[in-house]
């Protein structure tokens, strides 16, 4: 909205009240003059739902002349203090939220923070920064689930990013909050030897960050309503990393089904799929990764497991199981525990689907 002048106030008030513009202008002038007289004489003016105005005094003090260095006496000064009404603060905050607000977790010296904040403001987004999640949230006064996105600046290392991502993505209330990561070389994250939750987007400059939010924020909002929860986790294929990958997904999945038996069965099927991807697809190589994406809503859970190697030869295993009762036990268990098991043609990807009822 454009800045509102006294003429704009008169026009709007006249339209809302049906009074002549001349009469409205006289009333506004009288209100301003009365309020000014009250403050001039040390009084207080309160306009309910808008703001209150009062006069404060600043005591005399000694300062130094910046040019000569000599001390000078600054006399007592009076100034008008303004306190915005809570109702107005809530209205402004609600409008900001409708446009979009996010937080940026960044170090005290971040190369892109100011440029990102200024760039997003041009498109109506508010950005609140902090050294920690709690610092940024306190500055915003929004709840995490009401944010449009969480941004992690390039000044934060992978371990800090992962801790931030886990706090949001492993929480049912904020799982669908977009977490985006800034890096001069975003591919560094994909080469990591750690088990990490993948960001919803990456950027390598302030301009890319602004464009990412501008073009993707609406999609993030739509997915938040379509999916109940979603997370993608990536880790190397060595034994320790595979176990850490499973543990991360268990933390995400532990409350997905109300029935403990069904939860155990589905986690067993997921574990088997991860083991196959790491061992048969990636040959247990720490240089090759397994990526798992879990999406769930009230109706079903879909789990996608992908390797970077030669894939799992599921057709050969299924053929062998037809004549050998001991062959393909893992695949049989997966099919018994999940409602649907689908492999890609090259065996590098398997999708498990489990039906679920809506939780009360």
Secondary structure as UniProt FT lines:
FT   HELIX           6..17
FT   HELIX           21..40
FT   TURN            41..42
FT   STRAND          45..47
FT   TURN            48..50
FT   STRAND          51..58
FT   STRAND          61..64
FT   TURN            66..68
FT   STRAND          71..74
FT   STRAND          77..84
FT   HELIX           86..99
FT   STRAND          101..105
FT   HELIX           113..121
FT   TURN            122..124
FT   STRAND          126..130
FT   HELIX           133..140
FT   HELIX           144..146
FT   STRAND          149..152
FT   TURN            154..155
FT   HELIX           158..169
FT   TURN            172..176
FT   STRAND          178..182
FT   TURN            184..186
FT   HELIX           187..190
FT   STRAND          196..197
FT   STRAND          201..203
FT   HELIX           206..226
FT   STRAND          229..236
FT   HELIX           239..253
FT   TURN            254..255
FT   HELIX           260..276
FT   HELIX           277..281
FT   TURN            282..284
FT   TURN            286..287
FT   STRAND          289..296
FT   STRAND          300..306
FT   HELIX           314..323
FT   TURN            325..328
FT   HELIX           329..337
FT   STRAND          340..343
FT   TURN            345..346
FT   STRAND          349..355
//
